[in-house]
Amino acid sequence: MEALRLRFASPDSSTNFVDLAPTDEADRDGVYSTALKFATRSPEVYNIALTGPYGSGKSSIIRSFLKSYPRQALHIWPAPIGWSGFSLSA
């Protein structure tokens, strides 16, 4: 964990900010790639969704998978949506 912190730490040693930009090395164990390969090979699967809070690694998982994905892929990134625009009452 210390190596990961140092890798993403700011060059300025007086701060300990973490860069939340996506990476293409997020799936070293291959767990996510295995699941995504299963989904992309299944003829019944038309949509794949990754959910999680900000900074949880969704974009990094996609980038890591596409790095070794042999087929062409279409990148569609939806606009961020805030819950403030929704009403739960009728």
HUJO-V678390 format. One record per residue. N is the residue number from 0. RES is the residue in one small letter. PSI is psi in whole degrees, -180 to 180 (none if undefined). OMEGA is omega as a letter, one per 20 degrees, with the letter a starting at -180 (none if undefined). D_LAST is the distance of its C-alpha to the last C-alpha in whole Angstrom. Layout:
N;RES;PSI;OMEGA;D_LAST + N;RES;PSI;OMEGA;D_LAST
//
This chain:
0;m;-37;r;47 + 1;e;-39;r;50 + 2;a;-39;r;51 + 3;l;-43;r;47 + 4;r;-44;a;47 + 5;l;-33;r;50 + 6;r;-39;a;49 + 7;f;-1;a;46 + 8;a;152;r;47 + 9;s;145;r;48 + 10;p;-27;r;51 + 11;d;109;a;52 + 12;s;-10;a;53 + 13;s;-10;r;51 + 14;t;158;r;48 + 15;n;46;r;46 + 16;f;149;r;43 + 17;v;131;r;42 + 18;d;121;a;41 + 19;l;13;r;38 + 20;a;145;a;39 + 21;p;152;r;38 + 22;t;164;r;42 + 23;d;22;r;43 + 24;e;39;a;45 + 25;a;-12;a;42 + 26;d;59;a;42 + 27;r;-31;r;46 + 28;d;-16;r;46 + 29;g;9;a;44 + 30;v;-48;a;41 + 31;y;-40;r;39 + 32;s;-40;r;41 + 33;t;-45;r;42 + 34;a;-42;a;38 + 35;l;-36;r;37 + 36;k;-43;r;41 + 37;f;-47;a;39 + 38;a;-40;a;36 + 39;t;-21;r;38 + 40;r;-15;a;41 + 41;s;124;a;38 + 42;p;-17;a;38 + 43;e;-12;a;34 + 44;v;121;r;33 + 45;y;-24;a;31 + 46;n;143;r;29 + 47;i;130;r;30 + 48;a;136;r;28 + 49;l;128;a;29 + 50;t;155;r;26 + 51;g;164;a;27 + 52;p;169;r;27 + 53;y;132;r;29 + 54;g;10;a;33 + 55;s;-11;r;33 + 56;g;15;a;35 + 57;k;-51;a;32 + 58;s;-36;r;34 + 59;s;-38;r;38 + 60;i;-44;r;37 + 61;i;-48;r;36 + 62;r;-43;r;39 + 63;s;-41;r;42 + 64;f;-47;a;41 + 65;l;-23;r;41 + 66;k;-34;a;45 + 67;s;6;a;46 + 68;y;124;a;44 + 69;p;-20;a;47 + 70;r;163;r;45 + 71;q;142;a;43 + 72;a;146;r;39 + 73;l;125;r;37 + 74;h;119;r;35 + 75;i;116;a;31 + 76;w;111;a;30 + 77;p;154;r;26 + 78;a;145;r;25 + 79;p;140;a;24 + 80;i;133;r;20 + 81;g;147;r;19 + 82;w;-16;a;16 + 83;s;-22;a;16 + 84;g;-1;a;14 + 85;f;148;r;11 + 86;s;129;r;8 + 87;l;-10;r;7 + 88;s;153;a;4 + 89;a;none;none;0
//
